Amino acid sequence: MGKLILSYVLAIILVLLTLACIVTIGSIPFYLLWNWLIPPIFGLPNITLIQAFGLWLMLFFVRNTKFDFSEVKKSIESDVQNKEDIQWNQILNSIKKNYMA
């Protein structure tokens, strides 16, 4: 029983170390490039390695997220078109009434 628990603990430690290595490998280039380019160009502050990981993770999630707002976009476009058509028609009617020869 003790060997089984020890093997689970070692497996968890191995997984966490592997995850830490992946995080470090992914964050170091982002960290170095940010601190080299962004402060001189835009005047923003240098970041830490943990902040670089946070930005890297945020960019990863935003880039891989599938945003599908097609139904919302269609309803907004139809509302805007109807309002614009009504306003445009009202303007045309007022011009026709005011400037009929």
BELJOLIN-V704307 format. One record per backbone hydrogen bond with DSSP energy under -0.5 kcal/mol. CO is the residue of the C=O (numbers start at 1). NH is the residue of the N-H. If there is no record, write none. Layout:
[[CO/NH] [CO/NH]]
This chain:
[[1/5] [2/6] [3/7] [4/8] [5/9] [6/10] [7/11] [8/12] [9/13] [10/14] [11/15] [12/16] [13/17] [14/18] [15/19] [16/20] [17/21] [18/22] [19/23] [20/24] [21/25] [22/26] [23/27] [24/28] [25/29] [26/30] [27/31] [28/32] [29/33] [30/34] [31/35] [32/36] [33/37] [34/38] [34/39] [37/41] [38/42] [38/43] [38/44] [39/43] [48/52] [49/53] [50/54] [51/55] [52/56] [53/57] [54/58] [55/59] [56/60] [57/61] [58/62] [59/63] [60/64] [61/65] [62/65] [65/67] [66/68] [67/69] [69/73] [70/74] [71/75] [72/76] [73/77] [74/78] [75/79] [76/80] [77/81] [78/82] [79/83] [80/84] [81/85] [82/86] [83/87] [84/88] [85/89] [86/90] [87/91] [88/92] [89/93] [90/94] [91/95] [92/96] [93/97] [94/98] [95/99] [97/100]]
